[in-house]
C-alpha cells in the first residue's frame, strides 16, 4: 500500500559535473528497480542538470528547500514557481541543518508546506528530536509538536502527497543510527500524530522515512520495521555504489 521511497540528500556537496558523474555510475545500477521510488536532492546549482539527466528514468530529483512566496525581495531564496519552471516537483522541508544553523522554524515550515501542496509538489517534511530532548524523555512531545505545527491548516486532501522523514538529530552524520526499534517507535508516534491533527486514513497512507546515518549495512534491518517506509540518506548517498546498495536492500 505504501510504496517505499529511498531519497538521497546531497546537502552542500557536488558541482553539476560531479552530479552528472554520479548519475553516469548510478543510473545503470538501478535501471530496472521498480520496488522503491528513488529521489535525489542535489544543490540548487545541480538541480536542473540532475532533472534533465534523469528525465524518463526511474529516478527523480527535488530541491533541498524553498520559499513559500512566488517572488519577492528575499535574497538567496528560490520560489515554488521557479522550481516548477525547471520541472521540479519534490521538495525537502524543515531539514534539521536549516533548523540548527539557519533559524528555520516549524511556523515557517508550515507556510512552505502549504505552498508546496498548493503547487502540487511532493513535500518531504523532516522532523526529529535533539539528544537532550531524548535524554529528558521529551521525544514524543517534540515530535508531536513538530508534526502538528507543520500540518496546521493543511487539509487531508492537501496532505495526500506528503512524505515525512523522521531524522533524530543525534543520528545525523554521526555514524550512530537509531536502532530499528527506536526508529519504529518514533515512526509510530509520528503516524499517530498525523491521524490526530490531520486525518486517520492519511496517516495510514503517508510514507514515513527514517534518516540518520543510514548505510548499506543497516538499511535492511530498518526496512523490516512495519512503520518504516523508506530512508532519507545523507553521507552514504554521495557515492553511487553505496547508494545503489541502499536502494537494493533485501
Ligand atoms: P546522514 O544524513 O545520512 O549523513 O546522517 C541524513 C540527513 O541529514 O538527511
py3Dmol code that shows the C-alpha trace and the ligand (Angstrom):
import py3Dmol

protein = """\
ATOM      1  CA  UNK A   1       0.000   0.000   0.000  1.00  0.00           C
ATOM      2  CA  UNK A   2       2.857   2.427   0.819  1.00  0.00           C
ATOM      3  CA  UNK A   3       5.488   2.232  -1.914  1.00  0.00           C
ATOM      4  CA  UNK A   4       8.898   2.556  -0.232  1.00  0.00           C
ATOM      5  CA  UNK A   5      10.879   5.678  -1.064  1.00  0.00           C
ATOM      6  CA  UNK A   6      14.649   5.931  -0.863  1.00  0.00           C
ATOM      7  CA  UNK A   7      15.922   9.509  -1.037  1.00  0.00           C
ATOM      8  CA  UNK A   8      19.436  10.921  -1.182  1.00  0.00           C
ATOM      9  CA  UNK A   9      20.142  14.295   0.414  1.00  0.00           C
ATOM     10  CA  UNK A  10      23.333  15.655  -1.103  1.00  0.00           C
ATOM     11  CA  UNK A  11      23.444  18.708   1.193  1.00  0.00           C
ATOM     12  CA  UNK A  12      26.209  21.129   0.076  1.00  0.00           C
ATOM     13  CA  UNK A  13      28.135  18.570  -1.968  1.00  0.00           C
ATOM     14  CA  UNK A  14      28.732  18.046  -5.713  1.00  0.00           C
ATOM     15  CA  UNK A  15      29.144  20.503  -8.563  1.00  0.00           C
ATOM     16  CA  UNK A  16      26.920  19.999 -11.642  1.00  0.00           C
ATOM     17  CA  UNK A  17      29.691  17.922 -13.279  1.00  0.00           C
ATOM     18  CA  UNK A  18      30.126  15.776 -10.172  1.00  0.00           C
ATOM     19  CA  UNK A  19      26.356  15.282 -10.051  1.00  0.00           C
ATOM     20  CA  UNK A  20      26.320  14.085 -13.669  1.00  0.00           C
ATOM     21  CA  UNK A  21      29.289  11.782 -12.999  1.00  0.00           C
ATOM     22  CA  UNK A  22      27.318  10.289 -10.115  1.00  0.00           C
ATOM     23  CA  UNK A  23      24.325   9.653 -12.390  1.00  0.00           C
ATOM     24  CA  UNK A  24      26.527   8.019 -15.064  1.00  0.00           C
ATOM     25  CA  UNK A  25      27.559   5.462 -12.466  1.00  0.00           C
ATOM     26  CA  UNK A  26      24.285   5.234 -10.529  1.00  0.00           C
ATOM     27  CA  UNK A  27      21.504   5.056 -13.139  1.00  0.00           C
ATOM     28  CA  UNK A  28      22.747   1.828 -14.799  1.00  0.00           C
ATOM     29  CA  UNK A  29      22.944   0.158 -11.372  1.00  0.00           C
ATOM     30  CA  UNK A  30      19.268   0.785 -10.605  1.00  0.00           C
ATOM     31  CA  UNK A  31      17.843   0.806 -14.122  1.00  0.00           C
ATOM     32  CA  UNK A  32      15.302  -1.964 -13.586  1.00  0.00           C
ATOM     33  CA  UNK A  33      14.496  -1.141  -9.993  1.00  0.00           C
ATOM     34  CA  UNK A  34      10.765  -0.538  -9.543  1.00  0.00           C
ATOM     35  CA  UNK A  35      10.140  -1.732  -5.956  1.00  0.00           C
ATOM     36  CA  UNK A  36      11.115   1.609  -4.429  1.00  0.00           C
ATOM     37  CA  UNK A  37      10.736   5.198  -5.565  1.00  0.00           C
ATOM     38  CA  UNK A  38      14.158   6.900  -5.841  1.00  0.00           C
ATOM     39  CA  UNK A  39      14.595  10.662  -5.330  1.00  0.00           C
ATOM     40  CA  UNK A  40      17.772  12.747  -5.157  1.00  0.00           C
ATOM     41  CA  UNK A  41      18.030  16.163  -3.518  1.00  0.00           C
ATOM     42  CA  UNK A  42      21.038  17.907  -5.105  1.00  0.00           C
ATOM     43  CA  UNK A  43      22.168  21.503  -4.516  1.00  0.00           C
ATOM     44  CA  UNK A  44      20.345  24.309  -6.308  1.00  0.00           C
ATOM     45  CA  UNK A  45      23.151  24.667  -8.889  1.00  0.00           C
ATOM     46  CA  UNK A  46      22.933  20.977  -9.825  1.00  0.00           C
ATOM     47  CA  UNK A  47      19.162  20.553  -9.671  1.00  0.00           C
ATOM     48  CA  UNK A  48      18.210  21.355 -13.274  1.00  0.00           C
ATOM     49  CA  UNK A  49      21.156  19.275 -14.542  1.00  0.00           C
ATOM     50  CA  UNK A  50      20.013  16.299 -12.479  1.00  0.00           C
ATOM     51  CA  UNK A  51      16.372  16.751 -13.549  1.00  0.00           C
ATOM     52  CA  UNK A  52      17.395  16.786 -17.220  1.00  0.00           C
ATOM     53  CA  UNK A  53      19.723  13.809 -16.873  1.00  0.00           C
ATOM     54  CA  UNK A  54      17.136  11.698 -15.039  1.00  0.00           C
ATOM     55  CA  UNK A  55      14.175  12.575 -17.318  1.00  0.00           C
ATOM     56  CA  UNK A  56      12.451   9.382 -18.419  1.00  0.00           C
ATOM     57  CA  UNK A  57      14.305   7.267 -15.837  1.00  0.00           C
ATOM     58  CA  UNK A  58      13.098   5.701 -12.582  1.00  0.00           C
ATOM     59  CA  UNK A  59      14.979   8.368 -10.594  1.00  0.00           C
ATOM     60  CA  UNK A  60      13.772  11.892  -9.941  1.00  0.00           C
ATOM     61  CA  UNK A  61      15.096  14.941  -8.122  1.00  0.00           C
ATOM     62  CA  UNK A  62      13.894  17.697  -5.827  1.00  0.00           C
ATOM     63  CA  UNK A  63      15.050  20.853  -4.058  1.00  0.00           C
ATOM     64  CA  UNK A  64      16.523  20.905  -0.554  1.00  0.00           C
ATOM     65  CA  UNK A  65      14.449  23.933   0.454  1.00  0.00           C
ATOM     66  CA  UNK A  66      12.225  26.681  -0.960  1.00  0.00           C
ATOM     67  CA  UNK A  67      10.496  29.930  -0.010  1.00  0.00           C
ATOM     68  CA  UNK A  68       6.699  29.938   0.271  1.00  0.00           C
ATOM     69  CA  UNK A  69       6.129  33.014  -1.928  1.00  0.00           C
ATOM     70  CA  UNK A  70       6.343  33.054  -5.706  1.00  0.00           C
ATOM     71  CA  UNK A  71       8.614  36.120  -5.845  1.00  0.00           C
ATOM     72  CA  UNK A  72       9.837  38.993  -3.710  1.00  0.00           C
ATOM     73  CA  UNK A  73      12.847  40.789  -2.226  1.00  0.00           C
ATOM     74  CA  UNK A  74      14.268  37.710  -0.478  1.00  0.00           C
ATOM     75  CA  UNK A  75      17.959  37.359  -1.238  1.00  0.00           C
ATOM     76  CA  UNK A  76      19.178  33.810  -1.609  1.00  0.00           C
ATOM     77  CA  UNK A  77      15.741  32.218  -1.797  1.00  0.00           C
ATOM     78  CA  UNK A  78      14.102  30.107  -4.506  1.00  0.00           C
ATOM     79  CA  UNK A  79      10.346  30.118  -5.065  1.00  0.00           C
ATOM     80  CA  UNK A  80       7.886  27.308  -5.817  1.00  0.00           C
ATOM     81  CA  UNK A  81       7.147  28.705  -9.298  1.00  0.00           C
ATOM     82  CA  UNK A  82      10.880  28.837 -10.051  1.00  0.00           C
ATOM     83  CA  UNK A  83      11.236  25.196  -9.056  1.00  0.00           C
ATOM     84  CA  UNK A  84       8.168  24.215 -11.066  1.00  0.00           C
ATOM     85  CA  UNK A  85       9.595  26.041 -14.113  1.00  0.00           C
ATOM     86  CA  UNK A  86      12.554  23.640 -14.240  1.00  0.00           C
ATOM     87  CA  UNK A  87      10.343  20.574 -13.829  1.00  0.00           C
ATOM     88  CA  UNK A  88      10.970  20.111 -10.117  1.00  0.00           C
ATOM     89  CA  UNK A  89       8.088  18.604  -8.150  1.00  0.00           C
ATOM     90  CA  UNK A  90       9.738  17.350  -4.926  1.00  0.00           C
ATOM     91  CA  UNK A  91      10.984  19.468  -2.058  1.00  0.00           C
ATOM     92  CA  UNK A  92      12.671  18.756   1.266  1.00  0.00           C
ATOM     93  CA  UNK A  93      11.303  20.948   4.065  1.00  0.00           C
ATOM     94  CA  UNK A  94      12.440  21.633   7.611  1.00  0.00           C
ATOM     95  CA  UNK A  95      15.725  19.721   7.497  1.00  0.00           C
ATOM     96  CA  UNK A  96      17.380  19.887  10.912  1.00  0.00           C
ATOM     97  CA  UNK A  97      20.501  21.573   9.497  1.00  0.00           C
ATOM     98  CA  UNK A  98      18.272  24.503   8.470  1.00  0.00           C
ATOM     99  CA  UNK A  99      16.689  24.444  11.905  1.00  0.00           C
ATOM    100  CA  UNK A 100      20.045  24.289  13.721  1.00  0.00           C
ATOM    101  CA  UNK A 101      22.186  26.657  11.645  1.00  0.00           C
ATOM    102  CA  UNK A 102      19.761  28.931   9.785  1.00  0.00           C
ATOM    103  CA  UNK A 103      16.956  29.582  12.230  1.00  0.00           C
ATOM    104  CA  UNK A 104      14.269  27.585  10.403  1.00  0.00           C
ATOM    105  CA  UNK A 105      11.072  27.235  12.452  1.00  0.00           C
ATOM    106  CA  UNK A 106       8.053  24.948  12.082  1.00  0.00           C
ATOM    107  CA  UNK A 107       5.838  28.037  11.705  1.00  0.00           C
ATOM    108  CA  UNK A 108       7.803  28.835   8.555  1.00  0.00           C
ATOM    109  CA  UNK A 109       7.883  25.175   7.521  1.00  0.00           C
ATOM    110  CA  UNK A 110       4.081  25.261   7.751  1.00  0.00           C
ATOM    111  CA  UNK A 111       3.968  28.160   5.233  1.00  0.00           C
ATOM    112  CA  UNK A 112       6.359  26.265   2.963  1.00  0.00           C
ATOM    113  CA  UNK A 113       4.311  23.096   3.242  1.00  0.00           C
ATOM    114  CA  UNK A 114       1.140  24.982   2.298  1.00  0.00           C
ATOM    115  CA  UNK A 115       2.902  26.464  -0.729  1.00  0.00           C
ATOM    116  CA  UNK A 116       4.302  23.051  -1.704  1.00  0.00           C
ATOM    117  CA  UNK A 117       0.900  21.343  -1.672  1.00  0.00           C
ATOM    118  CA  UNK A 118      -0.701  24.307  -3.481  1.00  0.00           C
ATOM    119  CA  UNK A 119       1.805  23.748  -6.297  1.00  0.00           C
ATOM    120  CA  UNK A 120       1.185  20.004  -6.349  1.00  0.00           C
ATOM    121  CA  UNK A 121       4.698  19.184  -5.111  1.00  0.00           C
ATOM    122  CA  UNK A 122       5.611  16.134  -3.092  1.00  0.00           C
ATOM    123  CA  UNK A 123       6.963  17.607   0.155  1.00  0.00           C
ATOM    124  CA  UNK A 124       9.340  15.603   2.336  1.00  0.00           C
ATOM    125  CA  UNK A 125       8.912  17.126   5.775  1.00  0.00           C
ATOM    126  CA  UNK A 126      11.718  16.462   8.265  1.00  0.00           C
ATOM    127  CA  UNK A 127      11.103  16.053  11.984  1.00  0.00           C
ATOM    128  CA  UNK A 128      13.312  14.751  14.773  1.00  0.00           C
ATOM    129  CA  UNK A 129      14.448  15.339  18.325  1.00  0.00           C
ATOM    130  CA  UNK A 130      17.779  16.546  19.686  1.00  0.00           C
ATOM    131  CA  UNK A 131      19.831  14.352  22.000  1.00  0.00           C
ATOM    132  CA  UNK A 132      18.962  16.372  25.110  1.00  0.00           C
ATOM    133  CA  UNK A 133      15.253  16.118  24.277  1.00  0.00           C
ATOM    134  CA  UNK A 134      15.550  12.341  24.015  1.00  0.00           C
ATOM    135  CA  UNK A 135      17.531  12.142  27.245  1.00  0.00           C
ATOM    136  CA  UNK A 136      14.939  14.263  29.021  1.00  0.00           C
ATOM    137  CA  UNK A 137      12.170  11.920  27.857  1.00  0.00           C
ATOM    138  CA  UNK A 138      10.724  14.589  25.550  1.00  0.00           C
ATOM    139  CA  UNK A 139      10.931  12.743  22.229  1.00  0.00           C
ATOM    140  CA  UNK A 140       7.220  12.111  21.897  1.00  0.00           C
ATOM    141  CA  UNK A 141       6.245  15.652  22.861  1.00  0.00           C
ATOM    142  CA  UNK A 142       8.819  17.134  20.453  1.00  0.00           C
ATOM    143  CA  UNK A 143       7.677  15.012  17.510  1.00  0.00           C
ATOM    144  CA  UNK A 144       4.022  15.721  18.163  1.00  0.00           C
ATOM    145  CA  UNK A 145       4.608  19.488  18.285  1.00  0.00           C
ATOM    146  CA  UNK A 146       6.710  19.407  15.120  1.00  0.00           C
ATOM    147  CA  UNK A 147       4.179  17.372  13.132  1.00  0.00           C
ATOM    148  CA  UNK A 148       1.178  19.384  14.316  1.00  0.00           C
ATOM    149  CA  UNK A 149       2.770  22.786  13.763  1.00  0.00           C
ATOM    150  CA  UNK A 150       3.885  21.832  10.257  1.00  0.00           C
ATOM    151  CA  UNK A 151       0.450  20.429   9.360  1.00  0.00           C
ATOM    152  CA  UNK A 152      -1.605  23.341  10.721  1.00  0.00           C
ATOM    153  CA  UNK A 153      -4.452  24.196   8.318  1.00  0.00           C
ATOM    154  CA  UNK A 154      -3.387  21.527   5.835  1.00  0.00           C
ATOM    155  CA  UNK A 155      -6.455  19.587   4.700  1.00  0.00           C
ATOM    156  CA  UNK A 156      -6.413  15.787   4.316  1.00  0.00           C
ATOM    157  CA  UNK A 157      -6.635  16.211   0.526  1.00  0.00           C
ATOM    158  CA  UNK A 158      -3.633  18.547   0.570  1.00  0.00           C
ATOM    159  CA  UNK A 159      -1.707  16.115   2.779  1.00  0.00           C
ATOM    160  CA  UNK A 160      -2.338  13.151   0.494  1.00  0.00           C
ATOM    161  CA  UNK A 161       1.052  13.525  -1.204  1.00  0.00           C
ATOM    162  CA  UNK A 162       3.009  14.239   1.972  1.00  0.00           C
ATOM    163  CA  UNK A 163       6.103  12.273   2.990  1.00  0.00           C
ATOM    164  CA  UNK A 164       7.636  12.660   6.446  1.00  0.00           C
ATOM    165  CA  UNK A 165      11.259  11.911   7.301  1.00  0.00           C
ATOM    166  CA  UNK A 166      11.974  11.079  10.935  1.00  0.00           C
ATOM    167  CA  UNK A 167      15.576  12.145  11.495  1.00  0.00           C
ATOM    168  CA  UNK A 168      16.790  12.109  15.100  1.00  0.00           C
ATOM    169  CA  UNK A 169      19.328  14.944  15.152  1.00  0.00           C
ATOM    170  CA  UNK A 170      21.753  12.899  17.258  1.00  0.00           C
ATOM    171  CA  UNK A 171      21.960  10.319  14.451  1.00  0.00           C
ATOM    172  CA  UNK A 172      22.604  12.702  11.537  1.00  0.00           C
ATOM    173  CA  UNK A 173      26.132  12.457  10.193  1.00  0.00           C
ATOM    174  CA  UNK A 174      27.329  10.974  13.471  1.00  0.00           C
ATOM    175  CA  UNK A 175      27.579   7.341  12.405  1.00  0.00           C
ATOM    176  CA  UNK A 176      25.294   6.318  15.255  1.00  0.00           C
ATOM    177  CA  UNK A 177      21.985   5.197  13.771  1.00  0.00           C
ATOM    178  CA  UNK A 178      18.845   4.841  15.837  1.00  0.00           C
ATOM    179  CA  UNK A 179      18.208   1.146  16.423  1.00  0.00           C
ATOM    180  CA  UNK A 180      15.380  -0.223  14.251  1.00  0.00           C
ATOM    181  CA  UNK A 181      13.251  -0.457  17.428  1.00  0.00           C
ATOM    182  CA  UNK A 182      13.858   3.165  18.457  1.00  0.00           C
ATOM    183  CA  UNK A 183      13.130   4.316  14.918  1.00  0.00           C
ATOM    184  CA  UNK A 184       9.953   2.206  14.717  1.00  0.00           C
ATOM    185  CA  UNK A 185       8.708   3.661  17.991  1.00  0.00           C
ATOM    186  CA  UNK A 186       9.229   7.212  16.741  1.00  0.00           C
ATOM    187  CA  UNK A 187       7.552   6.390  13.411  1.00  0.00           C
ATOM    188  CA  UNK A 188       4.509   5.096  15.259  1.00  0.00           C
ATOM    189  CA  UNK A 189       4.323   8.367  17.225  1.00  0.00           C
ATOM    190  CA  UNK A 190       4.557  10.389  14.005  1.00  0.00           C
ATOM    191  CA  UNK A 191       1.885   8.273  12.290  1.00  0.00           C
ATOM    192  CA  UNK A 192      -0.445   8.571  15.252  1.00  0.00           C
ATOM    193  CA  UNK A 193       0.044  12.321  15.318  1.00  0.00           C
ATOM    194  CA  UNK A 194      -0.766  12.709  11.607  1.00  0.00           C
ATOM    195  CA  UNK A 195      -4.010  10.884  12.366  1.00  0.00           C
ATOM    196  CA  UNK A 196      -4.763  13.137  15.310  1.00  0.00           C
ATOM    197  CA  UNK A 197      -4.047  16.519  13.738  1.00  0.00           C
ATOM    198  CA  UNK A 198      -4.866  15.773  10.108  1.00  0.00           C
ATOM    199  CA  UNK A 199      -6.716  12.568   9.221  1.00  0.00           C
ATOM    200  CA  UNK A 200      -6.621   8.884  10.179  1.00  0.00           C
ATOM    201  CA  UNK A 201      -6.674   7.455   6.670  1.00  0.00           C
ATOM    202  CA  UNK A 202      -4.000   9.948   5.550  1.00  0.00           C
ATOM    203  CA  UNK A 203      -1.903   8.726   8.488  1.00  0.00           C
ATOM    204  CA  UNK A 204      -2.153   5.185   7.108  1.00  0.00           C
ATOM    205  CA  UNK A 205      -1.059   6.151   3.596  1.00  0.00           C
ATOM    206  CA  UNK A 206       1.658   8.684   4.496  1.00  0.00           C
ATOM    207  CA  UNK A 207       5.129   7.346   3.928  1.00  0.00           C
ATOM    208  CA  UNK A 208       7.462   7.893   6.865  1.00  0.00           C
ATOM    209  CA  UNK A 209      11.167   7.639   6.062  1.00  0.00           C
ATOM    210  CA  UNK A 210      13.969   7.127   8.547  1.00  0.00           C
ATOM    211  CA  UNK A 211      17.086   9.295   8.271  1.00  0.00           C
ATOM    212  CA  UNK A 212      20.326   9.485  10.239  1.00  0.00           C
ATOM    213  CA  UNK A 213      23.475   7.533   9.334  1.00  0.00           C
ATOM    214  CA  UNK A 214      21.686   5.093   7.017  1.00  0.00           C
ATOM    215  CA  UNK A 215      24.250   2.845   5.321  1.00  0.00           C
ATOM    216  CA  UNK A 216      24.229  -0.309   3.163  1.00  0.00           C
ATOM    217  CA  UNK A 217      24.904  -2.247   6.407  1.00  0.00           C
ATOM    218  CA  UNK A 218      21.858  -1.072   8.359  1.00  0.00           C
ATOM    219  CA  UNK A 219      19.164  -0.375   5.743  1.00  0.00           C
ATOM    220  CA  UNK A 220      17.710  -3.908   5.674  1.00  0.00           C
ATOM    221  CA  UNK A 221      17.082  -4.076   9.418  1.00  0.00           C
ATOM    222  CA  UNK A 222      15.440  -0.651   9.326  1.00  0.00           C
ATOM    223  CA  UNK A 223      13.220  -1.539   6.367  1.00  0.00           C
ATOM    224  CA  UNK A 224      11.944  -4.629   8.179  1.00  0.00           C
ATOM    225  CA  UNK A 225      10.083  -2.435  10.630  1.00  0.00           C
ATOM    226  CA  UNK A 226       6.413  -2.111   9.851  1.00  0.00           C
ATOM    227  CA  UNK A 227       6.181   1.674  10.086  1.00  0.00           C
ATOM    228  CA  UNK A 228       9.405   2.452   8.203  1.00  0.00           C
ATOM    229  CA  UNK A 229       8.576   3.191   4.568  1.00  0.00           C
ATOM    230  CA  UNK A 230      11.957   4.225   3.270  1.00  0.00           C
ATOM    231  CA  UNK A 231      15.047   6.252   4.059  1.00  0.00           C
ATOM    232  CA  UNK A 232      16.490   9.738   3.697  1.00  0.00           C
ATOM    233  CA  UNK A 233      20.204   9.179   3.218  1.00  0.00           C
ATOM    234  CA  UNK A 234      22.890  11.859   3.554  1.00  0.00           C
ATOM    235  CA  UNK A 235      26.558  10.832   3.534  1.00  0.00           C
ATOM    236  CA  UNK A 236      26.023   7.360   2.059  1.00  0.00           C
ATOM    237  CA  UNK A 237      24.058   8.773  -0.900  1.00  0.00           C
ATOM    238  CA  UNK A 238      27.096  10.639  -2.252  1.00  0.00           C
ATOM    239  CA  UNK A 239      28.721   7.504  -3.603  1.00  0.00           C
ATOM    240  CA  UNK A 240      26.865   5.764  -6.460  1.00  0.00           C
ATOM    241  CA  UNK A 241      27.832   2.230  -5.423  1.00  0.00           C
ATOM    242  CA  UNK A 242      26.857   2.751  -1.803  1.00  0.00           C
ATOM    243  CA  UNK A 243      23.558   4.477  -2.637  1.00  0.00           C
ATOM    244  CA  UNK A 244      22.693   1.730  -5.160  1.00  0.00           C
ATOM    245  CA  UNK A 245      23.296  -0.861  -2.426  1.00  0.00           C
ATOM    246  CA  UNK A 246      20.932   1.010  -0.118  1.00  0.00           C
ATOM    247  CA  UNK A 247      18.249   1.191  -2.834  1.00  0.00           C
ATOM    248  CA  UNK A 248      18.634  -2.558  -3.339  1.00  0.00           C
ATOM    249  CA  UNK A 249      18.254  -3.537   0.337  1.00  0.00           C
ATOM    250  CA  UNK A 250      16.809  -7.001   0.940  1.00  0.00           C
TER     251      UNK A 250
END
"""
ligand_1 = """\
9
LIG
P 23.318 11.236 7.189
O 22.330 12.460 6.875
O 22.780 10.032 6.439
O 24.647 11.668 6.681
O 23.276 11.008 8.662
C 20.929 12.285 6.790
C 20.257 13.608 6.546
O 20.709 14.631 7.087
O 19.251 13.690 5.803
"""
view = py3Dmol.view(width=600, height=400)
view.addModel(protein, "pdb")
view.setStyle({"model": 0}, {"cartoon": {"style": "trace"}})
view.addModel(ligand_1, "xyz")
view.setStyle({"model": 1}, {"stick": {}})
view.zoomTo()
view.show()
